[in-house]
Amino acid sequence: MAEPNFTVLYVTDVSASTKFYTDLLGRPPVQASPGFALFALQSGMMLGLWLRSAVQPPAGAVGGCELSFQLADAAEVIRLHADWVARGLDIISAPAQMDFGFSFLAQDPDGHRLRVFAAP
């Protein structure tokens, strides 16, 4: 059975989003063009950034999603939160205990949600 291993985010400015994710992930893309950038992550997951106006067929606004980063414990969540605040990321919810673990939420320049959490 096929399992998802590739996430594509539609972005308004590939260059700006590539810079944002290069800094956030600490690695450059493995592929980059004016309309698309691709990051190969250590986990094996691939993260693509596709120019929204070039998506074929055009995408409509359907549901939302989050790109999630699981950490080992609440102390790591707090440390990463402080790092992202210092970098100027848009934090939309402070670290807090939730049903699934200790978590905070940020967003990228296009409003894609970035969830950081540590499971209980």
C-alpha positions as CSV (number, residue, x, y, z in Angstrom):
1,M,0.0,0.0,0.0
2,A,1.3,3.5,-0.8
3,E,1.9,5.8,2.1
4,P,2.3,9.6,2.0
5,N,5.9,10.7,2.1
6,F,5.7,14.0,0.2
7,T,4.0,17.2,1.3
8,V,3.5,20.2,-1.1
9,L,2.6,23.7,0.2
10,Y,1.2,26.2,-2.2
11,V,3.0,29.5,-1.8
12,T,2.7,33.0,-3.2
13,D,6.5,33.7,-3.4
14,V,8.7,30.6,-3.9
15,S,11.9,32.6,-3.3
16,A,10.7,34.0,0.0
17,S,9.3,30.7,1.1
18,T,12.5,28.9,0.1
19,K,14.5,31.3,2.3
20,F,12.0,30.9,5.2
21,Y,12.2,27.1,5.1
22,T,16.0,27.0,4.5
23,D,16.4,28.9,7.7
24,L,13.7,27.0,9.6
25,L,15.0,23.5,8.5
26,G,18.7,24.4,8.5
27,R,19.2,23.0,5.1
28,P,19.0,24.2,1.5
29,P,16.5,22.8,-1.0
30,V,17.7,19.8,-3.2
31,Q,15.8,21.4,-6.2
32,A,14.9,25.0,-6.8
33,S,13.3,26.9,-9.7
34,P,11.2,30.0,-10.0
35,G,8.0,28.0,-9.5
36,F,9.0,25.2,-7.2
37,A,11.5,24.2,-4.5
38,L,12.0,20.8,-2.9
39,F,13.5,19.9,0.5
40,A,14.7,16.4,1.4
41,L,14.3,15.9,5.2
42,Q,16.3,13.6,7.4
43,S,13.1,11.6,8.2
44,G,12.8,10.7,4.5
45,M,9.8,13.1,4.0
46,M,10.0,15.5,1.1
47,L,8.6,19.0,1.4
48,G,7.7,20.9,-1.8
49,L,6.9,24.6,-2.2
50,W,4.8,25.2,-5.4
51,L,3.9,28.6,-6.7
52,R,0.2,28.9,-6.0
53,S,-0.6,30.6,-9.4
54,A,1.2,27.8,-11.3
55,V,-0.6,24.8,-9.6
56,Q,-2.2,22.6,-12.2
57,P,-5.1,22.0,-12.1
58,P,-5.7,25.2,-10.1
59,A,-6.4,24.5,-6.4
60,G,-9.4,25.9,-4.6
61,A,-9.6,26.7,-0.9
62,V,-10.5,23.3,0.7
63,G,-9.8,22.6,4.4
64,G,-6.6,23.3,6.2
65,C,-3.6,21.4,7.5
66,E,-0.6,21.7,9.7
67,L,3.0,20.8,9.2
68,S,4.0,19.1,12.5
69,F,7.3,18.8,14.3
70,Q,7.4,16.3,17.1
71,L,10.0,16.8,19.8
72,A,11.1,14.6,22.7
73,D,9.7,16.6,25.6
74,A,8.1,19.8,26.8
75,A,11.5,21.3,27.5
76,E,12.5,21.0,23.9
77,V,9.2,22.5,22.8
78,I,9.9,25.5,25.1
79,R,13.5,25.9,23.7
80,L,12.3,25.8,20.1
81,H,9.5,28.3,20.9
82,A,12.1,30.7,22.2
83,D,14.3,30.1,19.1
84,W,11.4,30.8,16.7
85,V,10.3,33.9,18.7
86,A,13.9,35.2,18.4
87,R,13.9,34.5,14.7
88,G,10.7,36.5,14.3
89,L,8.3,33.7,13.3
90,D,4.6,34.5,13.6
91,I,3.6,32.6,16.8
92,I,-0.2,32.2,16.8
93,S,-0.5,30.1,20.0
94,A,1.9,30.0,23.0
95,P,3.2,26.7,24.4
96,A,0.3,25.0,26.3
97,Q,-0.8,21.5,27.3
98,M,-3.3,20.0,24.9
99,D,-5.0,16.6,24.7
100,F,-2.3,15.2,22.4
101,G,0.7,16.8,24.3
102,F,2.6,20.0,25.0
103,S,2.4,22.3,21.9
104,F,2.7,25.7,20.3
105,L,1.6,26.9,16.9
106,A,3.4,29.2,14.4
107,Q,2.7,30.0,10.8
108,D,4.9,30.6,7.7
109,P,4.6,33.6,5.4
110,D,1.7,32.1,3.5
111,G,-0.3,31.2,6.7
112,H,0.5,27.5,6.7
113,R,0.4,26.3,10.3
114,L,3.5,24.9,11.9
115,R,2.7,22.8,14.9
116,V,5.5,21.9,17.4
117,F,4.6,19.3,20.1
118,A,5.8,16.7,22.5
119,A,3.5,13.7,23.1
120,P,2.7,12.8,26.7
